[in-house]
Amino acid sequence: MQLLAFRSKPTKRDPVGDDERPLPGPGTSLLNQLDDVLVRYSMAGGLAAGAGGLLAGGLVQWLFKSNFPLGLLMLLALGVFVAAVVVAGRALVRMRVLTLGYRGERYVAESLVPLIRAGGYVFHDVPGHENPKEKPGRRWNIDHVVVGEKGVYAIESKYWRKWADRPNLSTIGFANNTLSFNGKPVGPDYQSAVEQAQRNARSLGEILFKATQRRWEVRPVLALPGWYIESRPEPGETSLWVLNPKALPGWVSKQRARLSEADVAAVCQALTMRQRFHVVTEFPRDA
């Protein structure tokens, strides 16, 4: 009770107010999810170890033909052990997915450094709009947003691994809004990244409109580290780019200047406020 009372009445406060707290870095939301999964994995591992100990003790009792009634206890321990192993296995798979995603976001963030040197601004983990098709509270993050005189870019990063037994499969094509591997159309799991990048750009446009009461053109970008990309985007200021992130600064530099200093400042202010005061409490499984 004293511990609860201590927590309910803190004697110290954060020296930095909410309006000055640091903005998220690349992959911050993935790190938070990794922490949650690690807690689940640790708890499942502890339960599995405890249940395994009970099973081992029951086996010893059975071998020495003890009369102590352990049947029900061993059955319960077996159920806990199996459930804990399943939870731990799922947590390990999820940790691997999140780790790869974090690695990809860090890689893309480093590729954006030339844009910062050229006077641009980069934001990471910008909260997207709530999806009305999902249950309330479920939102997604836009991995990276670039703002500068050359426009606004919403970047979705995907750290797709290559096949060890297919070394020649290293080229991704993009034409007619469709992805392909060495000329063959990709499956729906990969193609969905195109829709995700476009959705992020639309969401960002709505966020900026609500914050500034002005429509902004947002270019969607799908960044694929480590792949050779043959991309033929559709014409237009808001058509999707599919690129290796190393090529993005060069593509941006070739665009015409379309935003004034005041425009850039307005967009950056809107994004800063969005990140500091809009908290994402739950993430979709494909984050």
N, C-alpha and C positions, 0 to 999 in steps of 0.2 A: 504494500500500500504506500509506503514511503517513496518507493521508486516511481510509482505512478503519479504521486503528488509532485515529485520533483520534475517529472516530464511535463506535467500539465502547467507548471508555473516556472518557466525558464528564467534564470537570473541574468542571462546574457542574450544579446541579439547579434544578428549578422551586421558587420560594420558597413557593408555595401547594400544600398537600397535596391528594390526590384527594378527601378528605372536605370540602374547603372551596372547590373550584373552582367558578366561576360556573355557574349553571344556563343551559341554552340559551334564547336569545331566539326570537321568532317567525321562522320560516323558516330556522333555522340549518341544518337538514339539506338544504334546497334550495340554500343558498349553498355548502355543501360539494360537492353534486353539480354545481353550476355551475362550481366550480373544476376538478373532474375533466373536465367536458366541454370547458372552455376549454383545458386542456392537450392533449386529443385534437385539438381544432380547430387549435391552434397547430402541433402536430406534423404534422398532415395538410397544413396550409398550407405548411409548410416543404418537405415532400416534393413537393407539387405544384409549388412554385416551382423546386426543383432539377430535377425531371423535365422541367418546361417548358423550362428552360434547355438541357438536353441535347437535347430535341427541336428547339429553335431552332438549336442548333449543328449538329445533323445535317442540318437543312434547308439551312443555308448550305453545308455540305459537298456536299450533293446538287446544289444550284444551280450550284456552281462545278465540279461533276464531279470531285471529289477521288477518288482511288483508295483512300482510307483506309476499311477495312471497318467501317462503322457500322450495318449492317443489324440485327444482333442487339442492339446497344446501344440503338438507337432503338426497337426492339420492346419491350425491357425498360422503357425510359423511358416509353413510351406506356402500358404496363400500370400502372406505378407512378403515373403522372399521373391516369389514370382512377380508380384505387382511392382515391387521396388526395382527389380532388374529391368522390367519393361519401361518404367518411367525413366530410369537412368539411361537406358539405350536410346530412347527418344530424345532425351536431353543432350546426349553426345552428338546425335545427328544434327539437332538444331544448333548446337554450339559450332559445329563445323560450317554450316550454312552461314551463320552470322559472322563468323571469323572471315570467311571469304568475302562477304559483302563489305565488311569493314576495311579489308585490305584493298578492295576495289575503290571504295570512296576515298581512301587516303591517296591512292595512286592518281586518281582523277584530280584531286585537290592540288597535288604537287604540279600537275600538268597545267593548272590554271595560273600559276605564279607569273608567267610572262604577261598575262592580261592585267594583273595587279601592277606590275612594273610600268605598264603602258598607261596607267591612270584609271583602270577599272576597279570595280568593287565586287567582292565575292562573298556570298552568304551560303552557309551550309545548314542542312536540316531545317528548312523552312516548313512550318506546319501547313499542310494543304487543307482544303475544305472538307467538311464532314460529308461522307458519301451517303446520300439518302437511301441507297439500296442496302447499306449495312446497318447493323444495330446501332443505336445511339451511342456516341462516345468514341466510335472507331474512326480513326483518321489515318492519313498517311503523311509522310514527309517528302518534300522535294529535296533531292540529294544536294544539289548545288544551284545557285542562281548567280549569274553574272550580270552586272549592270555597268554600262558605260555609254559613251557618246555613240557607239555603234549599235546600241539597242539593249534589250533585255533577253536573257537566255535562261531557260529552265532545263537543267541537265539531269538526266537519269543515268546512273552508272550501273553496269552489269559486268561482274567479274566471272565471265564464262570460261571454264577450264577447257583445255584442248584434250583430244583423245590420244593417249600414249601409243596405241596400236595403229593410229592413222595419222602419221606425221605430215602427210600431204594436205590434210584438211585444215588449212590455216587461213582461208579467205572467206570473208563474209561479204555478200553482195546486198545492195539495197536499191531497188527500183520499183516503181509503181506501188509504193507504200508496202512492199513485201521484202522480207529478209530471205536470204538463201545461203547455203553452205556449198561452196564450189559449184554454184549454178543450180543446185537442187533446193526447192523451197523447204524452209525449216518447219518444225512441228509447232503446234499451238502454244506450247510452253515458251518457246523462244519468240514467236511472233507476238505474243501478248506484251512484250517489252515495248513494241512500237505503240500500241494503244496506251500503255502506261505513260510513256514520255509525252504523248499528245494530251492525255488527260491532265498531267501535271502542268503543262503550259496553259491549258484552259483554266485550271484552278487558280494558277498564279494571276492570270488576267483578271479573274473575278475578285481575288483578294485585293489587288491594286485598285480596281475600280471602286470597291467599297471604301477603301482608305482615302482615295484622292478624288473620287467622283469624276474620273476621267478614264477613257479607254486607252489601253496600252497594247501595242503589238508585242507578243511574247513568242520567241522562237523556241520550239522544242528541240532538244538534242539528246540523242542516245549515244553515250560514250562507252566504248568497248575496249578496255585495255588489252594490249598484247596481240590484237588481231589486225590482219591486213584487210582494209575495207575498200571495196569498189562501190562507191556511192554515187547515185544519180538522183538527187533530191528533186522534188517537184518545184516549179517556179513559185515565187511568192515570198513575202516577208515573214510568214509564219509557218512555212513548210518545214517538215522534220529533216534534221541532219542526223546521219548515222556516221560516226567518226571514231577513229582511234583518238583518244584525248590529246595525244601529242600534236595532232594536226589542228586542233580547235583554235589555238591562238592565231594561226595563219589564216584560217577561214574567216575569223572575226575581223582581222585586220583589213581584209579585202572589201568589207561592207562599207556602205556610205554612212557618214555621220547623220544621225537622225534625232538625237537627244541633246538638248542644251544642258548647261551646267545646272540650271534650276530644275530641269526635268530629272536629271540624275539624282539630285539632292532629294527631290520629292519621293522618288521610288525607294531610295536607300532609307529614308526616314520611315516610310511605310513598312518596309521589311524589318527594320530594327524593332519597331514597336510590335510587329507580329511575333517575332521570335522571343521577345522579353516577356510578353504578357499573354501569350496563347500557348497553353500547355497541352501537349498530346499525352493522354493517359493510357491509350491502348493502341497497339499496332497490328496491322493485318499480318497473316502468316507469311506472305511473300515479300516482306520488307527486305 
